[in-house]
Structures are given as structure tokens and as C-alpha cells.
Amino acid sequence: MEEREHLLQHTIPQLLRWRVNETGDKVALREKDFGCWNSYTWDQYYDSVRKTGLGLRKIGFDKGDKVAIISDNIPETLYMAIGAQAVGGLSSAIYQTSLPEEIGDILNYLDVKVVFCNDQEQVDKVAEVRDKIPQIKKVIYEDSRGMRSYQTDDWFMYIEDLYALGEQLHQDNPDLFESLIDEGKPDDVCHFCLTSGTTGLPKGAMLTHRNYINMGLQLTAVDPLEDTDEYVSFLPFAWIGEQMNSFGVAMATGIAVNFPESVETSMEDLKEIGPHFMFGAPRIYETIRSQIWLKIDESYLLNKFIYKYFMKIGEEAAGYRMSGRSMPLKLGFLAWLGKQMIYRPLVNQIGFLRLRRAYTGGAALGPELFTFYQAIGVNLKQIYGQTEIVGIAYMHRDGDIRPDTVGKPLPGTECRISEEGEILSRSASVTPGYYNLPEKTEELLQGGWLHSGDAGYIDADGHLVVIDRISDVMHTKAGDMFS
């Protein structure tokens, strides 16, 4: 408890520095490039953040300025975000699939001064709306391929040149970076996370250092992680689902973050790492299950028979494990036998052999998918939250997994249901509000509670059941809600 309180007194850059002092030579990041995994220690991580932050300052990025990141998942996304935060700025991220006009609108709404892109495709989008974003000082790129036409225009900048500026400023003033980090406060807003608004321009949820770190600490209070554990970063960085792991969980626990070579190779690269925990949308787990079914369907008749037999055993055993009940001796033996013969090799093939827990959220997950993964030994659990509470506020506990609920609140999270049936939450991870949208902020945080916009109820066991958006539910004569 004392260590958790200690960590909550840090900003993300301060926590990065603390990690360096504790385990500076331990691997913090890995990136697959040209088929090889390159490792970076916490010391190297910090050095790259320092070069980035001081480089930004050298090009006129001041306290309170914002940097927008439009990039695939690479270490430089973290260097840029945390570097900006370290020198008193703020970071934000935009989906790589966004169109130029949408990017221009978001950059103007968030008052962005610097844009970071990983490749020519994203730089081209920003260049296309250049006349509509006069406040942008620099567009920094990581991959120089195809950038020859931009190299004579000083509006564009290669990230290695930014590093050189940062290193020079550090040589000239060795104490500057440390003093800038010391100025940060845990309740400072550090990142704007765009909501997935269904209409109009997305809203920028202002998230603080404490928001992220608290979520990481409370999640791991329920499901502990070791600093030797591995995580694969393949979710879009603009989504809160990725930020909560690469910002919150990684900094709170010291786990290693691994970056696949590309979006297309992420599932294959995941198999090489063998992560200890994973978070993904339901469609990811559905895709993996479909691939397994396809391989079984193409297999020999005997293999199909053995698979079907032990899957029935596994599903029955899963019912006991999910509810925390003791398993009958015969069922336990058959489930163990199925694990050795079928489940373990199967799980190994999909890269889940070391996986202790897998989480899913963002959409409803069918009970048969839960049962399938639990049957083959993958501890899949439902989470529930939203951008405005750093992604996770409710989750299943081991031995208390029910497909019809989203579990119980994380430690330190309060939940209540309004008279209209809306799910309300309160915790140290709740956003201070939306950027430059005071009326929307007031609606979101009425009475000091985060209004989710979702309808639900708390059952007799303390589990939260989510029904649908509050605007889409109906009521029976008895007053019960239904979707």
C-alpha cells in the first residue's frame, strides 16, 4: 500500500526516471525490425525521452504546448508522448486511418503545435491540409523513406535531427531536463485521448498522470504482474485500450512493452514473444478462434474426434474454474489429460502459452466465446470502462467469471445506478473533463460522478450488468430495463 501511494505521487516522466534508478539495465522496450527483435533498457528509454523532450524545447515547444501523434506502434510514439510531457507539454494521438480533413479539424480543436508521423503516408495527410493548420510549427517523421521531396522544407523534420538538437541542449545545460521533470505535478493534464464520438468531431478527454498511474496500480492490485512480464503493443495508440497499458500498467509495474514489426505481422510476432497478459477487442479473439476451427476442420478424422471429445470436457471444467468451484476428481483428471494432449499444444501455437490473463472490452462478447477460451486454458475475462476513466473500471476476478456481467469495480472505484438506470462511477482515474468543452464536461461529471451514458444494474453478487446505451433501452410494465 505504501509503495502504491508513493508511485501515485509521480508524473509519468518522474515514474520513468524512478524506474531507471531502480532497474536501469532491465529491458523496458523491444521492437521487431527487419525480422530481428531490438531491446532497449530503461536507461536507453529515458535517454531517448530526454533527447526528444529537449529537442522539442529547442524548436520552440513550450510549457502547455501540444504534440499530436499519428503513428503505428513504435517506441518513438512513447518517446514523443513522454518527452513532450517531461518538458511541460501535452500529448495526444490520432488514428492512422483518419482522413486529412478530419486530421486538420482535430489539430485545430486541440491547439496542436507539433505533429509526429511515423511514415510518408501520414505526413502526406498533414501536408494536404497545411493551409488550414497555420499553428503547426513542425511535422516530425520517423521513417525517412519517400521523404526526399520534403527535405528542403524546414516545416518537416527528421526525428534524428530532433535528437541531435536535444542532445546538444543537454550538453549545454545538463541539469535542464531534470529540473523540467521536477516541475510536473501528478494532477497535471498530460494527454488528450479522443473519444469515439458517434457524430461530429471527437471530444478530447483530458487525462492526468494520476489518472493513468492509478488505473495501472488498481488493475494490478486485482491481477498482479511481475516486472519480468511481457506485453505486446498492437492496439492503436490513439485508443485508450493501448494507452492504459503502455502508459499506466507499464509504468506502474515495470513490465516490458514489445512492438511488432507491423500491424500485419502483429499476431505472428505475438507468438514469438508469448505475452503474460493481453488486452484486445472481441473481434481479435473471434478471429483467433476462427483460425483454430479452420485448422481443426482441415485435420484428420481422428484428430477431429479427439478435439471434439476433449472440448466437451474442457467446457465442463471451465464452468467449475470460472465459478471457483472444486472440480470432481474424474473431470479434473480428464481436463488435465486434455490439456496435455490438446489444449497446451493448441495454446502454444497461438502464442498464449505464457498468458496468465486475457482481457476483452469495448463491445459485448458472446458466452460461447468465453467458454471456448476458458475450455482451452486461456483465462479470458471481461472488463468495462470508457475513455473518461482510463479504459478499465470494472473487471472479473479469477474464479468469479460470468459471461453475462462485466465483474466488480476495481479497488478505489465507486459505482452507483441513477434513478434513470445509468451507470455512474467515481475514482482517481476519472477525467477532469473535455478540452475546451465546458458544457459537455458538466454533463459528463454531474454531481461529481462520471456519467457513462450506459444503462445497467448491480446484481445480488455485486457484479455490474451492462444492458445498452441509456438512450436505447426500454422498460417493461414492471420497470425492468431491456435492450
Order of alpha helices (4+ residues) and beta strands (2+ residues): alpha-alpha-beta-beta-alpha-beta-alpha-beta-alpha-beta-alpha-beta-beta-alpha-alpha-beta-beta-alpha-beta-alpha-alpha-beta-alpha-beta-alpha-alpha-alpha-alpha-beta-alpha-beta-beta-beta-beta-beta-beta-alpha-beta-beta-beta-beta
